[in-house]
Amino acid sequence: MDITELSISQLVKNIKSGEISVKEVMKSYIENINKKESKIKAFIHLDIDNALKKAEELDRMREKNGVLFGVPFAVKDNINVLNTETTAGSKILKGYISPYDATAVEKVKKENAIIIGKTNMDEFAMGSSTENSAFFPTHNPVNVEYVPGGSSGGSAAAVKSKEVLAALGSDTGGSVREPASFCGIVGLKPTYGLVSRYGLIAFSSSLDQIGPLARNVEDAAVLLNVIAGFDSRDETSVNIEKKDYTALLGKEIKGKKIGIIKEITDFDLQQEIKSALNKTVDTLNKLQAEVIEVSIPHLKYALPVYYIIAPSEASANLARFDGVRYGLIREGNNLKETYQLTRTEGFGEEVKRRILIGTFALSSGYYDAYYLKASKVRRIIANEFENAFKKVDALLLPTTATTAFKIGEKKSPLEMYATDIFTIPVNLAGLPAISIPSGNDKKGLPIGMQLIGKWFKEEELLQIAYSIENGG
Ligand code: GLN
């Protein structure tokens, strides 16, 4: 048996029955890390000794429970893990040691997963390729000349290369789904408010959500069961009843209505992605789901709206990195100089660009013209989704318009921003969405299909995704 091929539930079952030890599991994964990490560079911080120690500890307490018992796990570096360096991919946080666990991390630990490291990311989650990391780019395990996507590119690459079984990422405009799509794995962005953001370094607070990256839909559902739930430490956490997100997996989707967004045709889709979309529609027909066309007329405004709202919120959130409180400190002769020296050295180019855009958009005299206007269009987009969901149970569209691009290929920020055209509208509306693998293009690069579900109806979204995953 190849241990690294097992799903979460299979792995835990085998550990529990005594078939394999946690140490054996960890050793198999470490073997992959030793073989691949120098080329992939998925991790900013890796603690193999500690992981082995933890594995031995779990082997001594096999009677203990946990749905992630012994699962080798990775966490994106903008999510706090107690006593571990948390940099969010930025020089300004180099050397910052987290004094606490994020709620999602606390929950994963409680289920006895083994966190082996913190994964690389675009600085402060701003980017779509992991090239904006202040440290180094991560490479796509499918072809190392290509980007793994971003900003959770390290988490996606670590899962794809089987350096870990599953990982956490964060998704503000697509950062879980787009790298999942580029690497050929599953990525889930939960409904805004379902997973606590406590301990996630804030980028754009009204858009950020933590989500799982996994090998298949079932693993993603198992992880959502672990991390979802009300948390009084997050003001935007929603108190809804606890659900089992695996409950509907395998149940037929006959009669479900799936919407195709008409406006998708306004965008330039790579030919193979068009074919993959058509193939998925065929699969849905085969499963006797009903595919119908819906309209989100304001879809094309999602990108400009996002690039007002996200930088505005980021400019406020990043004001706390001031050379006084965290990480890098460059003391000047006065406070202003301290800010200037610290931020000049600590922040990368993209982060500076966003702070400037955000500060400008929020400044008096411009607020109404930009932030307020963007908020209104955001509401219109959310309303259009709400209308669509009166007719359908889920929406189907590609995760991205193209497959992964080469490292260094995208030269301008605007080109990079355009990558997220199909993922960003989901965050603006606060909806849940999942990216699942849907074959490869001619170069062998993975294609991802995206399903968008109704607010807080992840169990149904996962059911449909599972049917497509297994019904093709
Ligand atoms: N790529 C988008 C951006 O740069 C989204 C990133 C994210 O979801 N964190 O803002």
Residues whose N, C-alpha, C, O or C-beta is under 5 A from the ligand:
A	BS01	LIG	A125 M126 G127 S128 S151 S170 D171 T172 G173 G174 S175 D420
